[in-house]
Amino acid sequence: MSDRLFDKPVFVKSGSYLTLEIANIHDALIFLHEWPEDDRDLIYDTAWKACCDAHDGVKPLEVARNAIKGFARKRGILDEPKVPMPWMSQSSANNGQLQA
C-alpha cells in the first residue's frame, strides 16, 4: 500500500450526493479497480497504467493525479469544489495547526 500524497486531492462524484476524495496513489488505484468492468475503455486503461507506473516509481505522482483527473472529467464525475474544504482552509490559515 502506498500513502504518497498528491499535491492536491482529486474529488469525484459518486452517486447524487457523495463526493470521493482521491488523495494518494492508493486511493486512485482502489477507485479504478472498483470501476465497472463493462465501462472500461482506452481512457480507463491509460489512467490505470499511469497510476500503476506512478505506484512503481516509473512516473511521477503528478502524472497519476492528472490521469485520474482527466478520467473523471471525461466521465463527467469530476467535482471541483468552488470553496476550500474546511480542513484545507483551517490548516493553511494557521500554518497547519488547529486551534483549541
C-alpha positions in Angstrom: 0.0 0.0 0.0 1.3 3.5 -0.9 0.5 6.6 1.1 2.3 9.0 -1.2 0.1 12.0 -1.3 -0.9 14.0 -4.4 -0.1 17.7 -4.2 -3.8 18.4 -4.3 -6.6 15.8 -4.0 -9.0 15.0 -6.9 -12.7 15.0 -6.0 -15.1 12.7 -7.9 -18.8 12.4 -7.7 -20.1 9.1 -6.6 -23.9 9.0 -6.9 -26.1 12.0 -6.4 -24.9 13.2 -3.1 -21.5 11.7 -2.4 -18.1 13.1 -3.3 -15.0 10.9 -3.0 -11.6 12.4 -2.3 -8.7 10.7 -4.1 -5.7 12.0 -2.1 -3.0 9.5 -3.0 -1.9 6.8 -5.4 -3.5 4.1 -3.3 -6.9 5.9 -3.4 -6.6 6.2 -7.2 -5.8 2.5 -7.7 -8.8 1.5 -5.5 -11.1 3.9 -7.3 -10.1 2.5 -10.7 -10.1 -1.1 -9.5 -13.7 -0.7 -8.4 -14.8 0.8 -11.7 -17.3 -1.5 -13.5 -15.5 -3.8 -16.0 -18.1 -3.3 -18.7 -17.5 0.5 -18.6 -13.7 0.4 -19.1 -12.2 1.9 -22.2 -9.0 3.3 -23.6 -9.2 6.3 -21.2 -9.6 4.0 -18.3 -6.6 1.9 -19.4 -4.5 5.0 -19.8 -5.4 6.2 -16.2 -4.8 2.7 -14.8 -1.4 2.4 -16.5 -0.3 5.9 -15.3 -1.3 5.1 -11.7 0.5 1.7 -11.8 3.6 3.4 -13.2 3.5 6.1 -10.5 3.0 3.4 -7.8 6.0 1.6 -9.1 8.1 4.8 -9.2 8.4 4.8 -13.0 6.4 8.0 -13.4 5.9 11.0 -11.0 2.8 11.2 -8.8 1.6 14.2 -10.8 1.1 12.0 -13.9 -1.2 9.7 -11.9 -3.1 12.7 -10.5 -3.6 14.2 -13.9 -4.7 10.9 -15.3 -7.3 10.4 -12.6 -8.5 14.0 -13.1 -8.7 13.5 -16.9 -10.6 10.2 -16.5 -13.1 11.8 -14.1 -13.5 14.8 -16.4 -14.2 12.6 -19.4 -16.7 10.6 -17.4 -18.5 13.7 -16.1 -17.8 12.9 -12.5 -15.0 15.4 -11.7 -16.1 17.6 -8.8 -14.2 20.8 -8.4 -15.3 22.5 -5.2 -15.9 26.2 -5.5 -14.7 26.9 -2.0 -11.9 25.2 0.0 -12.8 22.3 2.2 -12.9 23.2 5.9 -9.9 21.2 6.8 -7.9 22.8 3.9 -8.6 26.4 4.8 -8.0 25.7 8.5 -4.6 24.3 8.0 -3.4 26.9 5.6 -4.7 29.8 7.8 -2.8 28.5 10.9 0.3 27.0 9.4 -1.1 23.5 9.7 -2.0 23.8 13.4 -5.5 23.5 14.8 -6.9 26.0 17.2 -8.3 24.8 20.6 
